[in-house]
Amino acid sequence: MKSDQLTSRPGFRVSIGNTRSQAAVMVLAAGGKEGGPDNLHQGADQWLLVVEGSGVAIINGHKRPLKPGKILLIEAGDRHEIRNTGRTLLKTVSVYAPPAYRDDENELPAGRNR
């Protein structure tokens, strides 16, 4: 069994995972954004759960509002961006299946495990 304590420090952080899936925490300051029109995960689906705050997800050019309790499936190959449109921190937890990142900064090539 593995576990991790979610934190509110700004930025993106890979939390825990194994060869089949991986969790990450992302905290965006007011006005912040992550990703963009060229951001995608070629080999992993991303389940994004909003824990706190508000924002918008732009997936393949379509805007989806974000608020606490919202869960999105961003499928492998979907181009996406997450924006904090609120006045407080936007806190999210993502689960990638299979794992998408080697560490906090390096994405895994499609079809590779760690």
DSSP file (Angstrom, degrees, kcal/mol; ACC not computed):
  #  RESIDUE AA STRUCTURE BP1 BP2  ACC     N-H-->O    O-->H-N    N-H-->O    O-->H-N    TCO  KAPPA ALPHA  PHI   PSI    X-CA   Y-CA   Z-CA
    1    1 A M              0   0    0      0, 0.0     2,-0.3     0, 0.0     0, 0.0   0.000 360.0 360.0 360.0 143.6    0.0    0.0    0.0
    2    2 A K        +     0   0    0      2,-0.0     2,-0.3    14,-0.0    14,-0.1  -0.929 360.0 176.3-125.3 152.7    1.1    3.5   -0.7
    3    3 A S        -     0   0    0     -2,-0.3     2,-0.3    12,-0.1     0, 0.0  -0.977   8.2-170.9-150.4 163.6   -0.2    6.8    0.6
    4    4 A D        -     0   0    0     -2,-0.3     2,-0.6    12,-0.1    12,-0.1  -0.985  25.3-121.7-152.3 152.1    0.5   10.5    0.4
    5    5 A Q        -     0   0    0     -2,-0.3     2,-0.2    10,-0.1    -2,-0.0  -0.882  31.7-127.3 -97.6 122.4   -0.7   13.7    2.1
    6    6 A L        -     0   0    0     -2,-0.6     2,-0.3     2,-0.0    87,-0.0  -0.471  30.1-165.3 -68.9 138.9   -2.2   16.2   -0.3
    7    7 A T        -     0   0    0     -2,-0.2    -1,-0.0     2,-0.1     0, 0.0  -0.774  25.6-134.0-122.6 167.9   -0.6   19.7    0.1
    8    8 A S        +     0   0    0     -2,-0.3     3,-0.1    83,-0.1    -2,-0.0   0.104  55.2 133.9-109.3  20.3   -1.5   23.2   -1.1
    9    9 A R        -     0   0    0      1,-0.1    18,-0.2    17,-0.0    -2,-0.1  -0.524  64.3-102.2 -72.3 138.6    1.8   24.3   -2.3
   10   10 A P  S    S+     0   0    0      0, 0.0     2,-0.2     0, 0.0    18,-0.2  -0.212  80.2  35.9 -60.7 147.7    1.6   26.0   -5.8
   11   11 A G  E    S-A   27   0A   0     16,-3.0    16,-2.6    -3,-0.1     2,-0.4  -0.616  92.9 -51.0 111.5-168.1    2.6   24.0   -8.8
   12   12 A F  E     +A   26   0A   0     14,-0.2     2,-0.4    -2,-0.2    14,-0.2  -0.895  48.6 177.5-112.2 137.3    2.4   20.5  -10.1
   13   13 A R  E     -A   25   0A   0     12,-2.5    12,-2.9    -2,-0.4     2,-0.3  -0.961  28.8-131.9-145.6 124.3    3.6   17.5   -8.1
   14   14 A V  E     -A   24   0A   0     -2,-0.4    10,-0.3    10,-0.2    90,-0.1  -0.600  29.2-175.6 -68.7 131.6    3.5   13.8   -8.9
   15   15 A S  E     -     0   0A   0      8,-2.9     2,-0.3     1,-0.3     9,-0.2   0.884  46.3 -30.2 -96.9 -81.7    2.2   12.1   -5.7
   16   16 A I  E     +     0   0A   0      7,-0.4     7,-3.6   -14,-0.1    -1,-0.3  -0.914  62.7 143.9-138.8 163.8    2.1    8.3   -5.8
   17   17 A G  E     -A   22   0A   0     -2,-0.3     5,-0.2     5,-0.3     2,-0.2  -0.987  26.0-144.7-178.6 178.6    1.8    5.6   -8.3
   18   18 A N        -     0   0    0      3,-2.7    96,-0.1    -2,-0.3    -2,-0.0  -0.669  56.5 -69.0-141.6-161.8    2.7    2.1   -9.6
   19   19 A T  S    S+     0   0    0     -2,-0.2     3,-0.1     1,-0.2    95,-0.0   0.669 130.1  43.4 -73.3 -14.6    3.1    0.6  -13.0
   20   20 A R  S    S+     0   0    0      1,-0.2     2,-0.3    78,-0.1    -1,-0.2   0.735 122.6   1.3-102.8 -27.0   -0.6    0.8  -13.8
   21   21 A S        -     0   0    0     77,-0.2    -3,-2.7    76,-0.2     2,-0.3  -0.961  54.4-156.9-157.1 169.9   -1.6    4.3  -12.6
   22   22 A Q  E     -AB  17  96A   0     74,-1.9    74,-3.4    -2,-0.3     2,-0.3  -0.990   8.7-145.1-155.9 141.6   -0.3    7.5  -11.0
   23   23 A A  E     - B   0  95A   0     -7,-3.6    -8,-2.9    -2,-0.3    -7,-0.4  -0.859  17.3-178.2-110.9 148.1   -1.7   10.4   -9.0
   24   24 A A  E     -AB  14  94A   0     70,-2.5    70,-2.9    -2,-0.3     2,-0.4  -0.981  17.3-141.2-142.3 153.1   -0.6   14.0   -9.1
   25   25 A V  E     -AB  13  93A   0    -12,-2.9   -12,-2.5    -2,-0.3     2,-0.4  -0.942  15.6-172.5-115.4 135.4   -1.6   17.3   -7.3
   26   26 A M  E     -AB  12  92A   0     66,-2.3    66,-2.8    -2,-0.4     2,-0.5  -0.997   4.1-175.8-130.6 131.0   -1.8   20.6   -9.1
   27   27 A V  E     -AB  11  91A   0    -16,-2.6   -16,-3.0    -2,-0.4     2,-0.4  -0.987   7.2-168.9-126.3 120.1   -2.4   24.0   -7.3
   28   28 A L  E     - B   0  90A   0     62,-2.6    62,-2.7    -2,-0.5     3,-0.1  -0.921  16.6-132.5-112.4 133.1   -2.8   27.1   -9.5
   29   29 A A    >   -     0   0    0     -2,-0.4     3,-2.8    60,-0.2    55,-0.3  -0.309  51.2 -67.7 -71.4 163.4   -2.8   30.6   -8.1
   30   30 A A  T 3  S+     0   0    0      1,-0.3    -1,-0.2    57,-0.2    55,-0.1  -0.308 128.0  14.4 -53.0 130.1   -5.5   33.1   -9.1
   31   31 A G  T 3  S+     0   0    0     53,-1.2    -1,-0.3    55,-0.3    54,-0.1   0.350 101.1 131.5  83.4  -6.2   -5.0   33.9  -12.8
   32   32 A G    <   -     0   0    0     -3,-2.8    52,-2.9    51,-0.1     2,-0.3  -0.305  34.7-169.9 -79.0 162.7   -2.6   30.9  -13.3
   33   33 A K  E     -E   83   0B   0     50,-0.2     2,-0.4    -3,-0.1    50,-0.2  -0.981  12.6-157.0-148.1 159.5   -2.8   28.3  -16.0
   34   34 A E  E     +E   82   0B   0     48,-2.4    48,-2.7    -2,-0.3     2,-0.2  -0.999  61.9   2.8-137.8 136.4   -1.2   24.9  -16.9
   35   35 A G  E     -E   81   0B   0     -2,-0.4    46,-0.3    46,-0.2     5,-0.0  -0.486  63.1-157.1  89.0-161.3   -0.9   23.4  -20.3
   36   36 A G    >   -     0   0    0     44,-1.7     3,-1.8    -2,-0.2    44,-0.4  -0.969  46.8 -47.7 166.5-171.0   -2.0   25.0  -23.6
   37   37 A P  T 3  S+     0   0    0      0, 0.0    44,-0.1     0, 0.0    23,-0.0   0.695 134.5  43.2 -63.4 -18.6   -3.1   24.2  -27.1
   38   38 A D  T 3  S+     0   0    0     41,-0.1     2,-0.5    42,-0.1    43,-0.1   0.366  87.5 112.0-105.4   4.7   -0.1   21.8  -27.6
   39   39 A N    <   +     0   0    0     -3,-1.8    41,-2.3    41,-0.2     2,-0.3  -0.677  38.4 137.0 -84.3 123.0   -0.4   20.1  -24.2
   40   40 A L        -     0   0    0     -2,-0.5     2,-0.6    39,-0.2    39,-0.1  -0.984  50.1-128.9-156.7 160.8   -1.4   16.4  -24.4
   41   41 A H        -     0   0    0     37,-0.4    36,-1.9    -2,-0.3     3,-0.4  -0.953  19.6-168.1-113.6 109.5   -0.6   13.0  -22.9
   42   42 A Q  S    S+     0   0    0     -2,-0.6    -1,-0.1    34,-0.2    34,-0.0   0.822  83.0  29.6 -69.7 -31.4   -0.1   10.6  -25.7
   43   43 A G  S    S+     0   0    0     65,-0.3     2,-0.4    57,-0.1    -1,-0.2   0.326 111.6  60.3-115.2   9.8   -0.1    7.4  -23.7
   44   44 A A        -     0   0    0     -3,-0.4     2,-0.3    31,-0.1    33,-0.3  -0.997  63.1-135.0-143.9 140.6   -2.3    8.1  -20.7
   45   45 A D  E     -C   97   0A   0     52,-2.3    52,-2.0    -2,-0.4     2,-0.5  -0.665  26.7-146.5 -80.7 147.8   -5.9    9.1  -19.8
   46   46 A Q  E     -CD  96  74A   0     28,-3.0    28,-3.6    -2,-0.3     2,-0.6  -0.978   9.5-162.8-122.7 120.1   -6.2   11.8  -17.1
   47   47 A W  E     -CD  95  73A   0     48,-2.9    48,-2.4    -2,-0.5     2,-0.5  -0.917  16.0-164.6 -96.9 116.9   -9.0   11.9  -14.5
   48   48 A L  E     -CD  94  72A   0     24,-2.5    24,-2.5    -2,-0.6     2,-0.5  -0.920   6.6-171.2-110.9 122.2   -9.0   15.4  -13.1
   49   49 A L  E     -CD  93  71A   0     44,-3.1    44,-2.4    -2,-0.5     2,-0.6  -0.952  18.0-138.4-113.2 126.9  -10.9   16.1   -9.8
   50   50 A V  E     +C   92   0A   0     20,-2.7    19,-2.7    -2,-0.5    42,-0.2  -0.754  23.8 174.5 -85.9 122.9  -11.4   19.6   -8.6
   51   51 A V  E     -     0   0A   0     40,-3.0     2,-0.3    -2,-0.6    41,-0.2   0.822  65.0  -5.1 -94.0 -40.7  -10.9   19.8   -4.8
   52   52 A E  E    S+C   91   0A   0     39,-1.6    39,-2.9    16,-0.1    -1,-0.4  -0.993 101.6  25.6-156.8 147.6  -11.2   23.5   -4.2
   53   53 A G  S    S-     0   0    0     -2,-0.3     2,-0.3    37,-0.2    37,-0.2  -0.372  71.2 -88.5  96.0-173.4  -11.5   26.8   -6.2
   54   54 A S        +     0   0    0     34,-0.3    32,-1.2    13,-0.2    31,-0.7  -0.971  50.3 123.9-141.2 155.5  -12.9   27.6   -9.7
   55   55 A G  E     -GF  66  84B   0     11,-1.8    11,-2.9    -2,-0.3     2,-0.3  -0.916  45.9 -89.9-176.0-159.2  -11.6   27.7  -13.2
   56   56 A V  E     -GF  65  83B   0     27,-2.1    27,-2.8    -2,-0.3     2,-0.5  -0.998  17.6-149.6-143.2 141.0  -12.1   26.4  -16.7
   57   57 A A  E     -GF  64  82B   0      7,-3.0     7,-2.7    -2,-0.3     2,-0.6  -0.942   8.9-157.8-107.0 133.1  -10.7   23.4  -18.6
   58   58 A I  E     +GF  63  81B   0     23,-2.9    23,-1.5    -2,-0.5     2,-0.6  -0.938  16.6 178.7-112.1 109.4  -10.2   23.9  -22.3
   59   59 A I  E >  S-GF  62  80B   0      3,-2.7     3,-2.2    -2,-0.6    21,-0.2  -0.947  70.8 -21.9-118.7 117.0  -10.2   20.4  -23.9
   60   60 A N  T 3  S-     0   0    0     19,-3.2    -1,-0.2    -2,-0.6    20,-0.1   0.864 129.1 -50.9  50.9  38.7   -9.8   20.2  -27.7
   61   61 A G  T 3  S+     0   0    0     18,-0.3     2,-0.5     1,-0.2    -1,-0.3   0.377 114.7 116.9  85.1  -3.8  -11.0   23.8  -27.9
   62   62 A H  E <   -G   59   0B   0     -3,-2.2    -3,-2.7     2,-0.0     2,-0.3  -0.863  59.0-136.6-102.4 128.8  -14.2   23.2  -25.8
   63   63 A K  E     -G   58   0B   0     -2,-0.5    -5,-0.2    -5,-0.2    -7,-0.0  -0.652  19.6-175.3 -86.2 136.2  -14.5   25.1  -22.5
   64   64 A R  E     -G   57   0B   0     -7,-2.7    -7,-3.0    -2,-0.3     2,-0.0  -0.995  25.0-124.3-129.8 124.5  -15.7   23.3  -19.4
   65   65 A P  E     -G   56   0B   0      0, 0.0     2,-0.4     0, 0.0    -9,-0.3  -0.365  23.4-148.1 -67.3 147.0  -16.3   25.1  -16.1
   66   66 A L  E     +G   55   0B   0    -11,-2.9   -11,-1.8    -2,-0.0     5,-0.0  -0.961  28.7 147.7-119.4 134.7  -14.5   23.8  -13.0
   67   67 A K    >   -     0   0    0     -2,-0.4     3,-2.3   -13,-0.2   -17,-0.3  -0.950  58.1 -58.4-153.1 165.6  -15.7   23.9   -9.4
   68   68 A P  T 3  S+     0   0    0      0, 0.0   -17,-0.2     0, 0.0     3,-0.1  -0.188 123.3  22.0 -53.3 134.3  -15.3   21.7   -6.4
   69   69 A G  T 3  S+     0   0    0    -19,-2.7     2,-0.2     1,-0.3   -18,-0.1   0.249  88.4 132.6  92.5 -11.1  -16.5   18.1   -7.0
   70   70 A K    <   -     0   0    0     -3,-2.3   -20,-2.7   -20,-0.1     2,-0.4  -0.546  36.0-167.7 -73.8 134.5  -16.2   18.4  -10.8
   71   71 A I  E     -D   49   0A   0     -2,-0.2     2,-0.4   -22,-0.2   -22,-0.2  -0.989   3.3-171.6-125.6 136.3  -14.5   15.4  -12.4
   72   72 A L  E     -D   48   0A   0    -24,-2.5   -24,-2.5    -2,-0.4     2,-0.7  -0.943  19.1-143.5-125.0 144.8  -13.3   15.3  -16.0
   73   73 A L  E     -D   47   0A   0     -2,-0.4     2,-0.8   -26,-0.2   -26,-0.2  -0.948  15.4-171.0-105.2 113.3  -11.9   12.6  -18.1
   74   74 A I  E     -D   46   0A   0    -28,-3.6   -28,-3.0    -2,-0.7     3,-0.1  -0.908  21.7-144.3-102.7 106.4   -9.2   14.0  -20.4
   75   75 A E    >   -     0   0    0     -2,-0.8     3,-2.8   -30,-0.2   -34,-0.3  -0.308  29.1 -79.7 -77.6 155.3   -8.4   11.1  -22.8
   76   76 A A  T 3  S+     0   0    0      1,-0.3   -34,-0.2   -36,-0.1    -1,-0.2  -0.255 120.8  21.6 -50.0 129.5   -5.0   10.2  -24.2
   77   77 A G  T 3  S+     0   0    0    -36,-1.9     2,-0.3     1,-0.3    -1,-0.3   0.219  87.8 133.7  93.0 -13.7   -4.3   12.6  -27.1
   78   78 A D    <   -     0   0    0     -3,-2.8   -37,-0.4   -37,-0.3     2,-0.4  -0.533  55.5-132.2 -68.7 131.2   -6.8   15.3  -25.9
   79   79 A R        +     0   0    0     -2,-0.3   -19,-3.2   -39,-0.1     2,-0.3  -0.716  40.1 173.1 -82.4 132.8   -5.2   18.8  -26.1
   80   80 A H  E     - F   0  59B   0    -41,-2.3   -44,-1.7   -44,-0.4     2,-0.3  -0.987  30.0-173.7-151.4 154.4   -5.9   20.6  -22.9
   81   81 A E  E     -EF  35  58B   0    -23,-1.5   -23,-2.9    -2,-0.3     2,-0.5  -0.991  14.0-152.0-142.8 140.7   -5.3   23.6  -20.6
   82   82 A I  E     -EF  34  57B   0    -48,-2.7   -48,-2.4    -2,-0.3     2,-0.4  -0.973  16.8-172.5-116.6 128.5   -6.5   24.3  -17.1
   83   83 A R  E     -EF  33  56B   0    -27,-2.8   -27,-2.1    -2,-0.5     2,-0.8  -0.958  23.2-136.5-124.1 139.5   -7.0   27.9  -16.0
   84   84 A N  E     + F   0  55B   0    -52,-2.9   -53,-1.2    -2,-0.4   -29,-0.3  -0.851  27.5 169.5 -90.2 111.9   -7.8   29.3  -12.6
   85   85 A T        +     0   0    0     -2,-0.8   -30,-0.2   -31,-0.7    -1,-0.1   0.377  51.3  84.4-102.1   1.7  -10.5   32.0  -13.1
   86   86 A G  S    S-     0   0    0    -32,-1.2   -55,-0.3     2,-0.2     4,-0.1  -0.187  84.6-113.6 -94.7-171.7  -11.3   32.5   -9.4
   87   87 A R  S    S+     0   0    0    -57,-0.1   -57,-0.2     2,-0.1     2,-0.2   0.451  94.5  53.3-102.1  -5.0   -9.8   34.6   -6.7
   88   88 A T  S    S-     0   0    0      1,-0.1   -34,-0.3   -59,-0.1    -2,-0.2  -0.657 103.0 -63.9-120.6 177.9   -8.5   31.7   -4.6
   89   89 A L        -     0   0    0     -2,-0.2     2,-0.6   -36,-0.1   -60,-0.2  -0.338  40.7-138.8 -62.1 142.1   -6.2   28.7   -5.2
   90   90 A L  E     -B   28   0A   0    -62,-2.7   -62,-2.6   -37,-0.2     2,-0.5  -0.940  23.8-167.7-101.0 116.9   -7.5   26.1   -7.7
   91   91 A K  E     +BC  27  52A   0    -39,-2.9   -40,-3.0    -2,-0.6   -39,-1.6  -0.925  11.1 169.8-113.5 126.0   -6.6   22.7   -6.2
   92   92 A T  E     -BC  26  50A   0    -66,-2.8   -66,-2.3    -2,-0.5     2,-0.4  -0.933  24.0-152.6-132.7 156.0   -6.9   19.5   -8.3
   93   93 A V  E     -BC  25  49A   0    -44,-2.4   -44,-3.1    -2,-0.3     2,-0.4  -0.998  17.8-166.2-123.8 132.5   -6.0   15.9   -8.1
   94   94 A S  E     -BC  24  48A   0    -70,-2.9   -70,-2.5    -2,-0.4     2,-0.5  -0.933  10.0-158.0-119.8 144.2   -5.3   13.9  -11.3
   95   95 A V  E     -BC  23  47A   0    -48,-2.4   -48,-2.9    -2,-0.4     2,-0.4  -0.990  11.9-159.5-118.5 126.8   -5.1   10.2  -11.8
   96   96 A Y  E     -BC  22  46A   0    -74,-3.4   -74,-1.9    -2,-0.5   -50,-0.2  -0.889   9.9-138.9-107.7 133.6   -3.2    9.0  -14.9
   97   97 A A  E    S+ C   0  45A   0    -52,-2.0   -52,-2.3    -2,-0.4   -76,-0.2  -0.951  93.2  14.7-136.8 116.4   -3.7    5.6  -16.3
   98   98 A P  S    S-     0   0    0      0, 0.0   -77,-0.2     0, 0.0   -78,-0.1   0.704 120.1 -84.6 -69.8-179.6   -1.1    4.4  -17.2
   99   99 A P        -     0   0    0      0, 0.0    13,-0.2     0, 0.0    -2,-0.1  -0.166  39.0-168.9 -53.0 143.5    1.4    6.7  -15.5
  100  100 A A        +     0   0    0      1,-0.1     8,-3.0    -4,-0.1     2,-0.4   0.611  61.6  55.6-108.0 -18.8    2.2    9.8  -17.5
  101  101 A Y  B     -H  107   0C   0      6,-0.3     6,-0.3     1,-0.1    -1,-0.1  -0.934  49.4-162.0-127.5 141.7    5.2   11.3  -15.7
  102  102 A R  S    S-     0   0    0      4,-3.4     2,-0.2    -2,-0.4     5,-0.2   0.835  88.2 -25.2 -78.4 -38.8    8.6   10.0  -14.7
  103  103 A D  S    S-     0   0    0      3,-1.1    -1,-0.2   -90,-0.0     3,-0.1  -0.823  93.4 -61.2-155.8-168.2    8.8   12.9  -12.1
  104  104 A D  S    S+     0   0    0     -2,-0.2   -92,-0.1     1,-0.2     3,-0.1   0.695 132.0  25.1 -61.8 -19.7    7.4   16.3  -11.6
  105  105 A E  S    S+     0   0    0      1,-0.1     2,-0.6   -91,-0.0    -1,-0.2   0.596 106.8  75.0-120.7 -16.0    8.8   17.7  -14.8
  106  106 A N        -     0   0    0     -3,-0.1    -4,-3.4     0, 0.0    -3,-1.1  -0.891  62.6-150.3-115.5 116.1    9.4   14.8  -17.2
  107  107 A E  B     -H  101   0C   0     -2,-0.6    -6,-0.3    -6,-0.3    -7,-0.1  -0.532  22.2-118.4 -79.0 145.5    6.6   13.2  -19.1
  108  108 A L        -     0   0    0     -8,-3.0   -65,-0.3    -2,-0.2     3,-0.1  -0.568  30.7-107.0 -78.6 144.3    6.9    9.5  -20.0
  109  109 A P    >   -     0   0    0      0, 0.0     3,-1.8     0, 0.0    -1,-0.1  -0.380  55.2 -77.5 -63.8 152.5    6.8    8.6  -23.7
  110  110 A A  T 3  S+     0   0    0      1,-0.3     3,-0.1    -3,-0.1   -10,-0.1  -0.240 118.1  14.8 -53.5 133.8    3.6    6.9  -24.8
  111  111 A G  T 3  S+     0   0    0      1,-0.2     2,-0.4   -68,-0.2    -1,-0.3   0.572  98.4 119.8  80.1   9.8    3.4    3.3  -23.7
  112  112 A R    <   -     0   0    0     -3,-1.8     2,-0.6   -13,-0.2    -1,-0.2  -0.865  51.2-149.9-109.7 143.1    6.3    3.4  -21.2
  113  113 A N              0   0    0     -2,-0.4   -94,-0.1    -3,-0.1   -13,-0.1  -0.928 360.0 360.0-112.1 107.4    6.1    2.7  -17.5
  114  114 A R              0   0    0     -2,-0.6    -1,-0.1   -13,-0.1   -95,-0.0   0.496 360.0 360.0  52.8 360.0    8.7    4.7  -15.5
